Amino acid sequence: MQYFVEPDYIFSLIDEYTQAKTLWIDTEVADFKSCNPKLSLIQVLNSYSDKPKENVAVLDVLEHPEIIDIFVRKIMLNPAIEKVFHNAKYDLKFLGKTKAKNVTCTLEMAKDIPYYLLPLPNLSLKTLAESLCNVVAVDKSQQASDWGKRPLTATQLSYANLDPVYLYMVHQKLLQLKLLSNPNPNNENIALLAERYLKLKQQLQIIESECNHFDFRLKAAMQAQNVSETNSLKISSVERHTFKVEFNQLAEVANTNRIKLDFPITLTQKLQKELGEILEQLNLQEEVSSSWRLTVKPPESEEDEEF
């Protein structure tokens, strides 16, 4: 356990951190539910080894805003140092806000990974550590403890010491998943991809068909039996109101009331057909977009196969 309270020593550590390529950082906040939350601890993992817990430095900054200022200036605003957080938006409220440079958020990384590769109920650090890194029962009971009280308990310090370790482990696993989910398209095996894609399309068609069928049956049965909810489902009706008006009436009212209708409208193919040659009199704004789509080709007939 490396717990530091002396400002001079913490300043020297910060100077050491300026030479790091990557830092894994967590924070603990006092009075986090109040209108005046206050940064209590900054936990930093500078390097990883067989004994990662020993490499975490827990910096006590509760009564030292000058330390926070130096940490922000030398570390958070330094684009040469990658700073890794989980749910970085929260930590950055206390550490540089929008001015922080080169920040990586493992929560955002996890969100970008396709669900089939990361099928988890949530993307908390606890869930990711337990699921990806085989960490048994991450204890988060101290998260809401009193971080404004001194001295801190041994349990609090142990908790604070572990989060950067979990963060590092999760970060490494997410980097691997990122490579798996975003391979170089130039090196892809198109034949294998196509084979897997077609199998999944067929499975999806079966699942969607069954799901839609059960959706219809459930709604019909619950309405018929006057059941509004079960232990896991709830049925409700939704009304959507759409208002339409004849365009010539809208134009007449707008002209009478001096309302400017200076916004473009989309000309459907039907409207273009009705306008005909009048289109040439209009100052048309054309937007061109393109997209790619996969189409499953029909199987070749036996007659085609003979040629």
N, C-alpha and C positions, 0 to 999 in steps of 0.2 A: 504494500500500500504506500503510494507516494502522495501525501497530503501536505500542501504547502500554504502557509499563512503569512510568511514574511515577504513584504512587497519587494525588497531588494533581490531576493532569490527568484521570485516570480518574474521580475524584469529580466533577469539573466536567462531564465528558461525561454521567455518570449524571444529573446535575441537568438537563441539556439533554433527555435522553430522557424525563423526566417530563412534558414538554410534547407528546410524540408521541401520535398516535392509534393507530398500529400500529408494532410493531417485529418484524423477522424475525431470529430468534436461533438460533445453533448453539453447541455447546460441544465442546471437546476435553478428554479425560480421561487423566491419567497413571495408569499401573498399573491399567488398567480391568479386567484379568483377575484381579487380586489381591483379597485380602480387604479391602484398604484403598485403593480408588481415590480419586484426588484431582483436583479440578477444576483444569485447566491454563489453558484459554483460554475466554473468552466472546466470540463474534463477533456483532456487531450491525449490521444494516442499518436505518438510520433513514428513508431516503428513496431513491427510485429515479430514475435519470436515464439519459441516453445513455451514461454511463460509470459503471455501477453498482459496479464493483470499487473505485472511488475513494471510494464512500460507505460502505464497510464498515469498521467499527472493530474491530480485534482487540485485546482487552483481556487482558493477561497477569496472571492472578490466582493463579498457582501458589503463591507464598509470601505471599499477602495475603488471608487469610480475612476481614479486615475489609472488603475491597472486595466480596467475595461477600455478606457480611451487608447492606451498604448497598444493593447491587444487588437483593437479594431484597426488602428492606423498601420501597425506593422504586419499584421497577419490577414485580417479580413479584407483590407483594401489592396493587398498585394496580389496582382494577377499571376505571379509566378508560382504561387502556392495553391494547390487544389484543396479546398475545404469540404469535407464530406459530413453531411448531417442527415438525420432522418426527420422528415417534416421540417425542412430548412426554413420555411416561411415563419414558423414560430420562433426559432432561435435567432433569426435575423432581426426580429423586433428589438433585440437587445444588443446585437452585434453587427452594426453597420447598416442595417436596413437595406435599401435599394442600392446603396453605394458599394456593397460588398462585391468582390470580383472572384471569378473562378470557383463558384460554389456548386457542388454536386449534392443532389437530394435523392437518397435511396427510395423514398416514397414515390417520387416522380419517376424514377427508373423502373420501379415495380409496376406502376400504372401503364408504362409503355410496353410492357411485355405481354404478349397475347395470353388470354385467360387459360387456354389449354395447356400452356407451359407453366403457368403459375395459378392453379385452381384453388385459391384460398378464400375463406369467408371474409377476411379483411387483410389489410396490408400494414398492420401495426408492426413495430420492430419486434415485439414479442412473438407474434405469429410467424413472421419471416424467419426469425432466429430458430424457433422450434421446428418449423417445417423444412427449411433449407439447410440448416446447419446441425440438425440433430441435437439441439440444446434441449435438455429435459426441464420442463416447467420453469420458464423464466418468471422470476418473482418481481411483480410490479407494485407490490403493496406499499413500498416506500415513496412511490411517485407523488402521492398527495400528502406526504408528511410535512412537517413544519420545517422548511428550509431556511427560515429566518431566525431560528433559535440556535444559540451557541452555548455550550459546545455541541457539535453534531454527534449523533450516536454512531457506534461502530457499524450498526446495521445500515444506517444511511450512507456512510462512507463506502461500505462494501457495495451497496446498490449503485452509487455514483461511479464507482470504479469499473463496474462490469459493462455498463451501457456502451462505452466506446469500443469495447472488445466485441460485443454483439454486432455493433455497427460495422466494424471492419469485416467480420465474417460474412455478414449479409451482403455487404458491398462486393466482396469477391465473388460470391455466388451469383449475384445479379449481373456482374460483368460477363460471366460465362453464359448466362441465359440471354443476355443481349447479343452476344456473338451468334448464339444458336438461332435467335429469332430474326437476325439481320445479317445473313451470310452474304458474301460477295456474289452478285447475280452472274458474274462472268464465270464463276466456278460451279454453278448449280448443275445438277444432273436433271435435265428437263424430262427425260423419260420416266425417271423415278418419281419426280414431282407430279407429273401428269397422272401416273398410275394411282398415287395416293390421293390426289385431288378428286379423281373420278369416283373412287371408293367412298370418300367422305361426302361427295355430292349425293350419292345414292343413299347413304346412311341418313343424311340430313333430310332428304325427301321423305324417307320413312318416318323419321322422328317428327318432322313438321306435320305430316299427315295425321299421325296418331295424336299429337298434342292438340291440333286444331279440333279433331274429333272429340276428344275428351273435354276440351274447353266448351264445345257446343252442348255436349251431354250434361256436363256439370251445371251450366247455367240454366238449361231447360229443367233439370231435375230440382234444383234449388228454388226456382221460381214456382214450379208446379207444387212442391211440397211446402212452400212458404218458409224456407230456411234462408236466413240472411247471412249466416256465417257458420263455419265449422272451426275446429281447433287451429286450422292452418290457412283457411281461405275465407274471404269475405266478398259478397256480391253486392254491387251497387250500380245504379243507373247514372248515366252522364248525358246531360243535354247540351248540345252545341247549337248556338244561334248564329246563323249566317245572314247578313243583311245585304240585299241587292237592290239596285236602282237602275232605271233606264239611263243610259249615258247622256242622251239628249236632254233629259230632265235635269240631270246633275249639271250639265254645262249651262243650261238656262238659269238655274238657281245661282250658280257660281257667278255668272255674268251680272245678274240682278244685284247680288250682294257684294260685287267687286272682290270676289275670292279668286286668287290666282291658282290655277291648276297647272303649275309649272313643274310637273314631274312626269317622267316618261311612263308609258303603259306598254305592256307586252302585246304585240300583235300576233294573235294565234293564226294558225294556217287558215282557219275558217274566216277570220276577219280580214286577212290579207286577200283571200279569194273574193270576198264581197267588195273590198275597196278597189280591186282591179287596177286599172291604169291610174287611179287617183294616188296610188302609192308614190308615183313619180313626182308628185307635187309636194310630198312630205319630206322633211329633213330627218331621214331615218338614222337611228343610232344602232349600229350592228355590233353585237357581241358574239365572238366566236370562241367556243370552248371545245376541247376534245378529251376523250376518255377512252380507255382501253377496256375491253370486256372479253371474257373467255366464253366461247360457245361450244357446246358438246356436239360434235359432228355425228350425223346419223351413220349407222354401220353400213358398209358397202354391201350391195346385193350380190348374190352368187353370180349373177350375170356379169357384173362389173369385175368380179374377182377373176373371171376367166380371161380377161384381156390384159 
